[in-house]
Amino acid sequence: MKKIVIAIDGHASCGKSTFAKRIAQQMGYLYVDSGAMYRAITLALLRRNAIVDGQIDTNILTQVLDNCTVSFRLNADTHLPETLLNGEVVEHEIRTPQVAAHVSQVAALPEVRQLMVRQQQLLGEQKGIVMDGRDIGTAVFPNAELKIFMTAEPRIRAQRRLLEMQAKGETMSLEQVLASVVERDRIDENREHSPLRRANDAVLLDNSNLTVEQQMEWVMRIIAERTAPKHNCC
């Protein structure tokens, strides 16, 4: 069975990461967390004190980007992917509130996105990877063997997000979360660089009323078709 690149795009709070991780685990593929890559760059900038009062020092930014490599590896004990910044495991450091507070600003910079896209494409050269995000099938891997565009009704996504927040002790009304989801969609679909859109050859997965198990059954059938050896007609 040949290895392929699986690119997953879609709206916020529709379960892209959970879905991608399940596929990678079942296929024995490497899951690449594109968001973690932007978090790693943000961490590198914070370590250099390059973000002060919401402003990014462009000189330090250039130095960081010229000397930064973000990669992934599977932890031998947990069998989970870890994020590496210049060879250093930073999986825990990139999940801190300080990084979370600045990553959106850093990820919006064109030069950062260009570097991350190049590094993501290098990761995909060996095949056997699953990556999710908002421009993976359009900008990062336009030639991926399987592209999936995930979505769900906004209110359902808001309900899912609210449950996650409540589990963390955060309080917010459903209508407030729904407004946030709708606004996030608007920003993602209208941003200047690599806006969220469905690639022409992406298969649509509306998981509004599907369980994770049903989604996995659906995608494994498609993967089997895309990875099956092709036989020449005699």
Residue pairs with C-beta under 8 A, 6 or more apart in sequence:
1 227
1 228
1 229
2 127
2 227
2 229
3 29
3 126
3 127
3 128
3 227
4 127
4 128
4 144
4 145
4 146
4 223
4 226
4 227
5 124
5 127
5 129
5 131
5 141
5 144
5 145
5 146
6 20
6 23
6 29
6 129
6 130
6 131
6 144
6 145
6 146
6 148
6 223
7 131
7 132
7 136
7 137
7 140
7 141
7 144
7 146
7 147
7 148
7 199
7 202
8 16
8 19
8 20
8 130
8 131
8 132
8 133
8 136
8 137
8 147
8 148
8 149
8 150
9 16
9 132
9 133
9 134
9 135
9 136
9 137
9 138
9 147
9 148
9 149
9 150
9 196
9 198
9 199
9 202
10 16
10 132
10 134
10 148
10 149
10 150
10 151
10 196
10 205
11 150
11 151
11 152
11 157
11 181
11 184
11 185
11 188
11 196
12 157
12 161
12 181
12 184
12 185
12 188
13 152
13 157
13 158
13 160
13 161
13 181
14 150
14 151
14 152
14 157
14 160
14 207
15 150
15 152
15 160
15 207
15 212
15 215
16 132
16 133
16 150
17 33
17 35
17 132
18 212
19 132
19 150
19 207
19 212
19 215
19 216
19 219
20 31
20 130
20 131
20 132
21 31
21 130
22 212
22 216
23 29
23 31
23 130
23 216
23 219
23 223
24 30
24 31
24 81
24 129
24 130
25 31
26 216
26 220
27 128
27 130
27 223
28 128
29 128
29 129
29 130
30 72
30 74
30 81
30 123
30 128
30 129
30 130
31 72
31 81
31 129
31 130
31 131
32 72
32 81
32 120
32 123
32 129
32 130
32 131
33 72
33 81
33 83
33 132
34 116
34 120
34 131
34 132
34 133
34 136
34 140
35 103
35 133
36 70
36 72
36 83
36 91
36 94
37 70
37 83
37 116
37 119
37 120
38 103
38 106
38 107
38 112
38 116
39 83
39 94
39 95
39 99
39 100
39 103
40 68
40 70
40 83
40 85
40 90
40 94
41 64
41 65
41 68
41 70
41 106
41 112
41 115
41 116
42 51
42 94
42 99
42 102
42 103
42 106
42 107
43 85
43 90
43 93
43 94
43 99
44 64
44 68
44 85
45 51
45 56
45 60
45 61
45 64
45 102
45 106
46 98
46 99
46 102
48 57
48 60
48 63
48 64
49 60
50 56
50 57
50 60
50 61
50 64
51 57
51 102
51 105
51 106
54 105
56 105
56 106
56 109
61 109
61 111
61 112
62 111
65 111
65 112
65 115
67 86
68 85
68 86
68 115
69 85
69 86
69 87
69 119
70 83
70 84
70 85
70 116
70 119
71 83
71 84
71 87
71 119
71 123
72 81
72 82
72 83
72 84
72 123
73 81
73 82
73 84
74 80
74 81
74 82
75 81
75 82
82 89
82 91
83 89
83 90
83 91
83 94
84 90
93 99
106 112
107 113
108 191
108 193
110 193
113 193
113 194
117 139
117 140
120 131
120 136
120 140
120 141
121 140
121 141
123 129
123 131
124 131
124 140
124 141
124 144
131 140
131 141
133 140
134 188
134 194
134 196
135 194
135 195
135 196
136 144
136 147
137 144
137 147
137 148
137 149
137 199
137 202
138 194
138 197
138 199
139 194
141 147
142 199
145 226
145 227
146 203
146 222
146 223
146 226
147 199
147 201
147 202
147 203
148 202
148 203
148 204
148 205
148 219
149 198
149 199
149 202
149 203
149 204
149 205
150 205
150 206
150 207
151 204
151 205
151 206
151 207
152 160
152 206
152 207
152 208
153 208
154 178
154 181
154 182
154 185
155 174
155 178
156 208
157 181
158 174
158 177
158 178
158 180
158 181
159 174
159 177
161 177
161 180
161 181
162 172
162 174
162 177
165 171
165 172
165 177
185 196
188 195
188 196
189 195
189 196
189 197
198 204
203 222
205 215
205 218
205 219
207 215
210 218
